[in-house]
Amino acid sequence: MTEGARFHNPDTVHKPMGYSHVAEVTSGRLVYLAGQVAVDPAGNIVGESDIAAQTKQVFENLKNNLAAVGATFANVIKLSYFVLDAAHIPTIREVRNSYLNPDAMPTSTLVVVAGLARPEWLIEVEAVALLPV
């Protein structure tokens, strides 16, 4: 569980599948991570036409950016996904679940888009993390 945050899933809305409806910040400092895409540290595109490989690289990039500020996925309170094809959602969830704690899922938004900045990219994910003061 993220220190300084409480996650809520009110009974007055539908039960979420793999995310929380509300992340309440009670203390700490917020860190915003820019949208991450399937580019490795050398600048190479990873997994062209392979959503699993691209999603894994995206989550590795998120992990490395979190580490740069002393955070882990346990500190993430919000994820926003931008994907080209809703049919990829099960694969994205499978990869995501290997990085996140299923008992403390952050809030989440997924948007199907017509395109990303480069045509090779199938997914982009941005994050908000909460760290103790």
C-alpha positions, 0 to 999 in steps of 0.5 A: 500500500502506498504511504500517504494514499488511500484507495477507494472503490465505493459500493455506489459505483461498479466494481473495477477490473484491475484498478481502483476508482479513487486515490486519495492523497493524504500526505507526501509529494507527487511525482509525474512521469511523462508518457513512456513508449517502447524505446530502450535506453539506447534509443531503439524501438522494442517489439515492433508489432508486438504489444507484449514486448512493447508493454514490457519495455514501457513498464521497464521505462516506468520502473527506471524512471520511478527508481530515479526518484527513489520510488517503485510501482508501490508508489504509483497512484495513477496510470494512464494508458494510450493504446491503438487497439482495445483488443490488446487490453488482456495482454497489457493487463497480463504484463502490467500485473507482473509489475503491480501489486494486485491488492493495491492497484492504482487508479487507471484510465485507458484511451484508445487513440488513432495514433501515437507520435511514431507509427511503430508505437502501439502503447504509451503509459504515463504515471503519477507516484506519491512519495513520502515527504 
